[in-house]
Amino acid sequence: MTNLHRMASKAAQWVVDKAMGSSLAQEETEATGTPEVFPGMPELARRTAAEGCVLLKNDGTLPLSPEGSVAVFGRCQLDWFFMGHGSGGDVHPPYTVNLMEGLSARNAIYDHVLAEIYQSWCATEENRAEPGWWGHWPTHYPEMPVNDNLARAASHNAQTAIVVLGRCAGESQDLKLKRGGYYLTNEERALIDTVTSAFEHTVIVLNTGNVIDLSWVESYGSRIGAVLLAWQGGMESGNAVADVLYGVVNPCGRLTSTFATSYNAYPSTNFGGKRKVEYSEGIFVGYRHFDSFAPAEVLYPFGYGLSYTSFGIEPLGLELHEQYAVARLRVTNTGPRAGREVVKLWCHPTKENLSKPERVLAGFGKTGEIAPYHREELQIVCDLKSIAFFDETTSSFVLDAGTYRFEANGTEMAGLVIPQKRILERCQPICVTSADRRALMLEHMPHELPPTTWLNANLTDVANGNLTLDEFVAQLTNDELQALMCGEGFMNSELGTPGNAGAFGGVSPELQQRAVPPIICADGPSGARLRRYCSLLPCATNLACTWDTELVRKLYTLAGSEVAQNGVDVLLAPGMNIQRNPLCGRNFEYFSEDPLLTGCMGAAVVQGIQEAGVSACPKHFACNNQELRRNTCDSRVSVRTLREVYLRGFEICVRTAKPDLIMTSYNKINGIWAHYHFDLVTLVLRGEWGFDGVVITDWWMRPARCPEFPALRNNAYRLRAGVDVLMPGTPKGARGISRGELQRTARAVLSLALKRMQIKNGS
Ligand code: BGC
């Protein structure tokens, strides 16, 4: 990069920073202080990253023998993508371990001559991996050309070649459907051609946050011995991948999204729409589509992943209860190495009335490490709602009568007979007409709290039990109430740890006088994004591929403790949108194409964070499934699809883990901005799922007039919809709403503030 380019890139960064509200130059976002390692984190982060690696192909080339020598190709051996770009990846880790460092730490024998060639090539000015700037980050780096002579020379020094390929997308930047994006570049293909011609054994290591084109693997036949999908494993990436390559960890990750034979095989054909995106595939997202209509177009299916050992499954029974079913199974390790197996319980629903997917994930479990030829029993619970369908005509989740076939990893279980059609849950109609919504909004108008006489009370009086929260809220002035419905106004609030994402709650002098503390937020899903050194965790897809909710919960309990130690109240995580299409820039922050797995993983993250005394904020509610024009685009989705797919993950997470907050998304959903969405926020989230926390916007919101009450705009419209806090906020008034509505929002914010005070005081 020339100096001119660098200056242009800095100028562009400044403009973007301005637009993002932070007005910070690049240097000002760098971490200060000394890089300290949070105790226990390296081990746990390493284990999780390793257990989330997915072995896609293996002819016995892996595991590598510690006595054998490897030659490592591909510049990402050094310029590893540890995380995706944007708010979900912008963490300052105390250290990172790339693949070469991971191999060295394991004392792996590798071709040093080749390693040095890569090192000096990557270090030269014109080849350096530049970081890019907001929305313009590199999705790949140009490869070092490798000719036949170099490859052949390396093959004299090593029996096995490793080729590392890297891809990275991010916030505001979907992956492109072109070479260097979804497809390999010509240079990458040339590298694989050359290496596989020179070596008898080649292992491909994929370092990516997105599903990318892998149709080329087949064309190399036995010239490619193994393919390991390493994702973006955070700061411990290199150690984790080395663990798997050398069999210290037996691969036990399984895919959480489908790799298809071609991009055109994916059903989400309208991805990338600029003003609106019709979700015309309906409920047939990911495997729901492929299993039902296009099994031949699957390269590596959802749930797929190899191990260095083999497993057998024996069904022990399937019992039906009122709201759930329980499957019992025995898993036997039938091979010579210890290992863990993921059991996916599949249900093939009866096909009455409606079109239904061929099969749905009904539950899952993961064994512990099973010694060779030993076994373990597992119980997998299936919530019947996961196998029901949503009937739009009656607005209810319905279980049709009939026989439901169940299988676990391809082994048939007994069928489940539902003698009579059952309504599992009646729900509120949503996405209704404006007239109906107006009536419902009026029905949900809160009453003003009766006035109290004690006027100088503060929040500590509530904490001490001298007055109730309602009594306290009742005495706040309208100005004080209004100050609670907007954040402080910008990112990197001076009230919190440098680099935070913003503050709300006690952000005005009047509220501070009443002892209301500011509530400090920080991104994000892969560790705290601050101007401090914090652990960089594996990306969410990597985590989900472990299928181990307990491990993920533990990781986030530790991450939560680190966040708490850094003075942050709210971690803006987990990201819970469905991976509708492989190109979505933030897929790395999301778990899966399946809502059950998404919900369970999201719940594990929330439980972990909140166990550590930090509040979690799942996001982006809902249908933020692409980054292109995410803040102008309308996601057009049928109610059935919303209920069964796009809301379901959030529902599972909210009902099981009770997050303290939830963040709405930028986009519209069926014509209404998510941050003004009364139906989703008031009727569904609070009304049906019992959410009693704080709903915040994603950073800034669109100005809009309320169609149901044309006198209401912006903040007033938002509040009537039930969205509490505009983040990071611009304290502007809300004209036209009642004092009761302001009090309702204030109550939500203050009960969180109270909870934060109590946690910090250890009570
Ligand atoms: C992102 C959120 C993030 C927020 C604060 C937004 O641009 O969409 O996920 O939490 O910024 O950084």
Boltz pocket constraint, residues with backbone or C-beta under 6 A from the ligand:
constraints:
  - pocket:
      binder: B
      contacts: [[A, 87], [A, 501], [A, 523], [A, 524], [A, 572], [A, 619], [A, 698], [A, 699]]
      max_distance: 6.0
